[in-house]
């Protein structure tokens, strides 16, 4: 009977130690997972926030686009101005131009 009692006590002690060890392992695993998942979710949230910022700014024109548009407008204005100046200078010379054109067609 003494042997059985010792074995039962030993089994109980082993069982208690095993449960404590499992609890410790579970705690360590849970802590590691919690840290990893928290870091992961923090990164995901940061990525989501950055993505939201990028999407919000996606439709905003960039400086390059604005400068290209501005240069197009300036070039168009310049061409119109040059054309108007040339037409004003040549308005009195229309008849002379027609005469030269007619003369050139007859000589060919």
C-alpha positions as CSV (number, residue, x, y, z in Angstrom):
1,X,0.0,0.0,0.0
2,X,2.8,2.4,0.7
3,X,4.0,1.9,-2.8
4,X,0.6,2.8,-4.3
5,X,0.5,6.0,-2.1
6,X,3.9,7.0,-3.3
7,X,3.0,6.4,-6.9
8,X,-0.3,8.3,-6.4
9,X,1.6,11.2,-4.8
10,X,4.2,11.1,-7.5
11,X,1.5,11.0,-10.2
12,X,-0.3,14.0,-8.6
13,X,3.0,16.0,-8.4
14,X,3.8,15.1,-12.0
15,X,0.3,16.1,-13.0
16,X,0.6,19.5,-11.1
17,X,4.0,20.2,-12.6
18,X,2.7,19.3,-16.1
19,X,-0.3,21.6,-15.7
20,X,2.0,24.4,-14.4
21,X,4.3,23.8,-17.3
22,X,1.5,23.8,-19.8
23,X,0.1,27.0,-18.3
24,X,3.5,28.6,-18.5
25,X,3.9,27.5,-22.1
26,X,0.4,28.7,-22.9
27,X,1.2,32.1,-21.3
28,X,4.5,32.4,-23.2
29,X,2.8,31.4,-26.5
30,X,-0.1,33.8,-25.8
31,X,2.3,36.7,-25.0
32,X,4.3,36.1,-28.1
33,X,1.2,35.8,-30.3
34,X,-0.3,38.9,-28.7
35,X,2.8,40.9,-29.3
36,X,3.2,39.6,-32.9
37,X,-0.5,40.2,-33.7
38,X,-0.5,43.6,-32.1
39,X,2.5,44.6,-34.1
40,X,1.0,43.1,-37.2
41,X,-2.4,44.9,-36.6
42,X,-0.5,48.1,-35.9
43,X,1.3,47.7,-39.3
44,X,-2.0,46.9,-41.0
45,X,-3.7,49.9,-39.5
46,X,-0.7,52.1,-40.5
47,X,-0.8,50.7,-44.0
48,X,-4.6,51.2,-44.2
49,X,-4.2,54.8,-43.1
50,X,-1.5,55.4,-45.6
51,X,-3.6,53.7,-48.3
52,X,-6.5,56.0,-47.4
53,X,-4.3,59.0,-47.7
54,X,-2.9,57.9,-51.0
55,X,-6.4,57.2,-52.3
56,X,-7.6,60.6,-51.1
57,X,-4.8,62.3,-52.9
58,X,-5.1,60.1,-56.0
59,X,-7.5,62.5,-57.6
60,X,-5.6,65.6,-56.7
61,X,-3.5,67.1,-59.5
62,X,0.2,67.0,-58.9
63,X,2.5,69.9,-59.3
64,X,3.8,68.5,-62.7
65,X,0.2,68.3,-64.0
66,X,-0.5,71.8,-62.9
67,X,2.7,73.1,-64.5
68,X,1.9,71.3,-67.7
69,X,-1.5,72.8,-67.8
70,X,-0.2,76.3,-67.0
71,X,2.5,76.0,-69.8
72,X,-0.2,74.9,-72.2
73,X,-2.3,77.9,-71.4
74,X,0.7,80.3,-71.7
75,X,1.7,78.7,-75.1
76,X,-1.9,79.1,-76.4
77,X,-2.1,82.7,-75.2
78,X,1.3,83.4,-76.8
79,X,0.2,81.9,-80.2
80,X,-3.1,83.9,-80.1
81,X,-1.2,87.1,-79.3
82,X,1.3,86.5,-82.1
83,X,-1.5,85.8,-84.6
84,X,-3.4,88.9,-83.6
85,X,-0.2,91.0,-83.9
86,X,0.6,89.6,-87.4
87,X,-3.0,90.1,-88.6
88,X,-2.9,93.7,-87.4
89,X,0.4,94.3,-89.2
90,X,-0.7,92.7,-92.4
91,X,-4.3,94.1,-92.5
92,X,-3.1,97.0,-94.7
93,X,-1.0,94.6,-96.9
94,X,-3.7,92.2,-97.9
95,X,-4.1,93.8,-101.3
96,X,-0.4,93.7,-101.9
97,X,-0.2,90.1,-100.8
98,X,-3.0,89.1,-103.2
99,X,-1.2,90.9,-106.1
100,X,2.0,89.1,-105.3
101,X,0.1,85.8,-105.2
102,X,-1.6,86.5,-108.5
103,X,1.7,87.5,-110.1
104,X,3.4,84.3,-108.8
105,X,0.6,82.1,-110.3
106,X,1.0,83.8,-113.7
107,X,4.7,83.4,-113.8
108,X,4.6,79.6,-113.2
